[in-house]
Amino acid sequence: MKNLDYYLNLKYDVKLIGVAGTWVAAIPALPNCVADGKTPQEATAKLEEVKKLIIEDCLKSGRPVPEP
């Protein structure tokens, strides 16, 4: 069975863009999976938190989790 750990360990593509003194990170495969930070590392760390919340929400609601 595919659980939270399964999805968190998948290798999703991450897009990282510097915009006006901040960094924006996104996972295109997961709708609304976007985070920002002052550094690329901060944006990426926040993105991991958002990814987990989105996947948990999909699993709880019975919606399919997009895979890379």
Phi and psi in radians as a Rosetta constraint file:
Dihedral C 1 N 2 CA 2 C 2 CIRCULARHARMONIC -1.463 0.35
Dihedral N 2 CA 2 C 2 N 3 CIRCULARHARMONIC 2.008 0.35
Dihedral C 2 N 3 CA 3 C 3 CIRCULARHARMONIC -2.006 0.35
Dihedral N 3 CA 3 C 3 N 4 CIRCULARHARMONIC -3.025 0.35
Dihedral C 3 N 4 CA 4 C 4 CIRCULARHARMONIC -0.988 0.35
Dihedral N 4 CA 4 C 4 N 5 CIRCULARHARMONIC -0.799 0.35
Dihedral C 4 N 5 CA 5 C 5 CIRCULARHARMONIC -1.051 0.35
Dihedral N 5 CA 5 C 5 N 6 CIRCULARHARMONIC -0.677 0.35
Dihedral C 5 N 6 CA 6 C 6 CIRCULARHARMONIC -0.994 0.35
Dihedral N 6 CA 6 C 6 N 7 CIRCULARHARMONIC -0.901 0.35
Dihedral C 6 N 7 CA 7 C 7 CIRCULARHARMONIC -1.206 0.35
Dihedral N 7 CA 7 C 7 N 8 CIRCULARHARMONIC -0.642 0.35
Dihedral C 7 N 8 CA 8 C 8 CIRCULARHARMONIC -1.157 0.35
Dihedral N 8 CA 8 C 8 N 9 CIRCULARHARMONIC -0.429 0.35
Dihedral C 8 N 9 CA 9 C 9 CIRCULARHARMONIC -1.581 0.35
Dihedral N 9 CA 9 C 9 N 10 CIRCULARHARMONIC -0.051 0.35
Dihedral C 9 N 10 CA 10 C 10 CIRCULARHARMONIC -1.267 0.35
Dihedral N 10 CA 10 C 10 N 11 CIRCULARHARMONIC 2.636 0.35
Dihedral C 10 N 11 CA 11 C 11 CIRCULARHARMONIC -1.627 0.35
Dihedral N 11 CA 11 C 11 N 12 CIRCULARHARMONIC 1.584 0.35
Dihedral C 11 N 12 CA 12 C 12 CIRCULARHARMONIC -1.466 0.35
Dihedral N 12 CA 12 C 12 N 13 CIRCULARHARMONIC 2.501 0.35
Dihedral C 12 N 13 CA 13 C 13 CIRCULARHARMONIC -1.237 0.35
Dihedral N 13 CA 13 C 13 N 14 CIRCULARHARMONIC 2.347 0.35
Dihedral C 13 N 14 CA 14 C 14 CIRCULARHARMONIC -2.017 0.35
Dihedral N 14 CA 14 C 14 N 15 CIRCULARHARMONIC 2.289 0.35
Dihedral C 14 N 15 CA 15 C 15 CIRCULARHARMONIC -1.802 0.35
Dihedral N 15 CA 15 C 15 N 16 CIRCULARHARMONIC 2.295 0.35
Dihedral C 15 N 16 CA 16 C 16 CIRCULARHARMONIC -2.232 0.35
Dihedral N 16 CA 16 C 16 N 17 CIRCULARHARMONIC 2.168 0.35
Dihedral C 16 N 17 CA 17 C 17 CIRCULARHARMONIC -2.320 0.35
Dihedral N 17 CA 17 C 17 N 18 CIRCULARHARMONIC 2.324 0.35
Dihedral C 17 N 18 CA 18 C 18 CIRCULARHARMONIC -1.516 0.35
Dihedral N 18 CA 18 C 18 N 19 CIRCULARHARMONIC 2.202 0.35
Dihedral C 18 N 19 CA 19 C 19 CIRCULARHARMONIC -2.385 0.35
Dihedral N 19 CA 19 C 19 N 20 CIRCULARHARMONIC 2.010 0.35
Dihedral C 19 N 20 CA 20 C 20 CIRCULARHARMONIC 0.827 0.35
Dihedral N 20 CA 20 C 20 N 21 CIRCULARHARMONIC 0.898 0.35
Dihedral C 20 N 21 CA 21 C 21 CIRCULARHARMONIC 1.399 0.35
Dihedral N 21 CA 21 C 21 N 22 CIRCULARHARMONIC 0.124 0.35
Dihedral C 21 N 22 CA 22 C 22 CIRCULARHARMONIC -2.312 0.35
Dihedral N 22 CA 22 C 22 N 23 CIRCULARHARMONIC 2.900 0.35
Dihedral C 22 N 23 CA 23 C 23 CIRCULARHARMONIC -2.062 0.35
Dihedral N 23 CA 23 C 23 N 24 CIRCULARHARMONIC 2.421 0.35
Dihedral C 23 N 24 CA 24 C 24 CIRCULARHARMONIC -2.083 0.35
Dihedral N 24 CA 24 C 24 N 25 CIRCULARHARMONIC 2.246 0.35
Dihedral C 24 N 25 CA 25 C 25 CIRCULARHARMONIC -2.062 0.35
Dihedral N 25 CA 25 C 25 N 26 CIRCULARHARMONIC 2.503 0.35
Dihedral C 25 N 26 CA 26 C 26 CIRCULARHARMONIC -2.569 0.35
Dihedral N 26 CA 26 C 26 N 27 CIRCULARHARMONIC 2.645 0.35
Dihedral C 26 N 27 CA 27 C 27 CIRCULARHARMONIC -1.988 0.35
Dihedral N 27 CA 27 C 27 N 28 CIRCULARHARMONIC 1.770 0.35
Dihedral C 27 N 28 CA 28 C 28 CIRCULARHARMONIC -1.008 0.35
Dihedral N 28 CA 28 C 28 N 29 CIRCULARHARMONIC -0.532 0.35
Dihedral C 28 N 29 CA 29 C 29 CIRCULARHARMONIC -1.221 0.35
Dihedral N 29 CA 29 C 29 N 30 CIRCULARHARMONIC -0.365 0.35
Dihedral C 29 N 30 CA 30 C 30 CIRCULARHARMONIC -1.919 0.35
Dihedral N 30 CA 30 C 30 N 31 CIRCULARHARMONIC 1.985 0.35
Dihedral C 30 N 31 CA 31 C 31 CIRCULARHARMONIC -0.977 0.35
Dihedral N 31 CA 31 C 31 N 32 CIRCULARHARMONIC 2.354 0.35
Dihedral C 31 N 32 CA 32 C 32 CIRCULARHARMONIC 1.134 0.35
Dihedral N 32 CA 32 C 32 N 33 CIRCULARHARMONIC 0.351 0.35
Dihedral C 32 N 33 CA 33 C 33 CIRCULARHARMONIC -1.615 0.35
Dihedral N 33 CA 33 C 33 N 34 CIRCULARHARMONIC 1.533 0.35
Dihedral C 33 N 34 CA 34 C 34 CIRCULARHARMONIC -2.452 0.35
Dihedral N 34 CA 34 C 34 N 35 CIRCULARHARMONIC 2.490 0.35
Dihedral C 34 N 35 CA 35 C 35 CIRCULARHARMONIC -2.606 0.35
Dihedral N 35 CA 35 C 35 N 36 CIRCULARHARMONIC 2.765 0.35
Dihedral C 35 N 36 CA 36 C 36 CIRCULARHARMONIC -2.284 0.35
Dihedral N 36 CA 36 C 36 N 37 CIRCULARHARMONIC 2.891 0.35
Dihedral C 36 N 37 CA 37 C 37 CIRCULARHARMONIC -2.898 0.35
Dihedral N 37 CA 37 C 37 N 38 CIRCULARHARMONIC 2.992 0.35
Dihedral C 37 N 38 CA 38 C 38 CIRCULARHARMONIC -1.329 0.35
Dihedral N 38 CA 38 C 38 N 39 CIRCULARHARMONIC -0.388 0.35
Dihedral C 38 N 39 CA 39 C 39 CIRCULARHARMONIC -2.297 0.35
Dihedral N 39 CA 39 C 39 N 40 CIRCULARHARMONIC 2.827 0.35
Dihedral C 39 N 40 CA 40 C 40 CIRCULARHARMONIC -1.026 0.35
Dihedral N 40 CA 40 C 40 N 41 CIRCULARHARMONIC -0.650 0.35
Dihedral C 40 N 41 CA 41 C 41 CIRCULARHARMONIC -1.153 0.35
Dihedral N 41 CA 41 C 41 N 42 CIRCULARHARMONIC -0.712 0.35
Dihedral C 41 N 42 CA 42 C 42 CIRCULARHARMONIC -1.151 0.35
Dihedral N 42 CA 42 C 42 N 43 CIRCULARHARMONIC -0.767 0.35
Dihedral C 42 N 43 CA 43 C 43 CIRCULARHARMONIC -1.095 0.35
Dihedral N 43 CA 43 C 43 N 44 CIRCULARHARMONIC -0.729 0.35
Dihedral C 43 N 44 CA 44 C 44 CIRCULARHARMONIC -1.180 0.35
Dihedral N 44 CA 44 C 44 N 45 CIRCULARHARMONIC -0.697 0.35
Dihedral C 44 N 45 CA 45 C 45 CIRCULARHARMONIC -1.111 0.35
Dihedral N 45 CA 45 C 45 N 46 CIRCULARHARMONIC -0.764 0.35
Dihedral C 45 N 46 CA 46 C 46 CIRCULARHARMONIC -1.122 0.35
Dihedral N 46 CA 46 C 46 N 47 CIRCULARHARMONIC -0.641 0.35
Dihedral C 46 N 47 CA 47 C 47 CIRCULARHARMONIC -1.068 0.35
Dihedral N 47 CA 47 C 47 N 48 CIRCULARHARMONIC -0.664 0.35
Dihedral C 47 N 48 CA 48 C 48 CIRCULARHARMONIC -1.083 0.35
Dihedral N 48 CA 48 C 48 N 49 CIRCULARHARMONIC -0.662 0.35
Dihedral C 48 N 49 CA 49 C 49 CIRCULARHARMONIC -1.142 0.35
Dihedral N 49 CA 49 C 49 N 50 CIRCULARHARMONIC -0.773 0.35
Dihedral C 49 N 50 CA 50 C 50 CIRCULARHARMONIC -1.116 0.35
Dihedral N 50 CA 50 C 50 N 51 CIRCULARHARMONIC -0.743 0.35
Dihedral C 50 N 51 CA 51 C 51 CIRCULARHARMONIC -0.995 0.35
Dihedral N 51 CA 51 C 51 N 52 CIRCULARHARMONIC -0.806 0.35
Dihedral C 51 N 52 CA 52 C 52 CIRCULARHARMONIC -1.061 0.35
Dihedral N 52 CA 52 C 52 N 53 CIRCULARHARMONIC -0.784 0.35
Dihedral C 52 N 53 CA 53 C 53 CIRCULARHARMONIC -1.098 0.35
Dihedral N 53 CA 53 C 53 N 54 CIRCULARHARMONIC -0.728 0.35
Dihedral C 53 N 54 CA 54 C 54 CIRCULARHARMONIC -1.134 0.35
Dihedral N 54 CA 54 C 54 N 55 CIRCULARHARMONIC -0.775 0.35
Dihedral C 54 N 55 CA 55 C 55 CIRCULARHARMONIC -1.141 0.35
Dihedral N 55 CA 55 C 55 N 56 CIRCULARHARMONIC -0.764 0.35
Dihedral C 55 N 56 CA 56 C 56 CIRCULARHARMONIC -1.026 0.35
Dihedral N 56 CA 56 C 56 N 57 CIRCULARHARMONIC -0.744 0.35
Dihedral C 56 N 57 CA 57 C 57 CIRCULARHARMONIC -1.103 0.35
Dihedral N 57 CA 57 C 57 N 58 CIRCULARHARMONIC -0.744 0.35
Dihedral C 57 N 58 CA 58 C 58 CIRCULARHARMONIC -1.073 0.35
Dihedral N 58 CA 58 C 58 N 59 CIRCULARHARMONIC -0.795 0.35
Dihedral C 58 N 59 CA 59 C 59 CIRCULARHARMONIC -1.125 0.35
Dihedral N 59 CA 59 C 59 N 60 CIRCULARHARMONIC -0.730 0.35
Dihedral C 59 N 60 CA 60 C 60 CIRCULARHARMONIC -1.158 0.35
Dihedral N 60 CA 60 C 60 N 61 CIRCULARHARMONIC -0.636 0.35
Dihedral C 60 N 61 CA 61 C 61 CIRCULARHARMONIC -1.560 0.35
Dihedral N 61 CA 61 C 61 N 62 CIRCULARHARMONIC -0.080 0.35
Dihedral C 61 N 62 CA 62 C 62 CIRCULARHARMONIC 1.425 0.35
Dihedral N 62 CA 62 C 62 N 63 CIRCULARHARMONIC 0.149 0.35
Dihedral C 62 N 63 CA 63 C 63 CIRCULARHARMONIC -1.426 0.35
Dihedral N 63 CA 63 C 63 N 64 CIRCULARHARMONIC 2.626 0.35
Dihedral C 63 N 64 CA 64 C 64 CIRCULARHARMONIC -1.194 0.35
Dihedral N 64 CA 64 C 64 N 65 CIRCULARHARMONIC 2.540 0.35
Dihedral C 64 N 65 CA 65 C 65 CIRCULARHARMONIC -1.674 0.35
Dihedral N 65 CA 65 C 65 N 66 CIRCULARHARMONIC 2.109 0.35
Dihedral C 65 N 66 CA 66 C 66 CIRCULARHARMONIC -1.069 0.35
Dihedral N 66 CA 66 C 66 N 67 CIRCULARHARMONIC 2.399 0.35
Dihedral C 66 N 67 CA 67 C 67 CIRCULARHARMONIC -1.896 0.35
Dihedral N 67 CA 67 C 67 N 68 CIRCULARHARMONIC 2.675 0.35
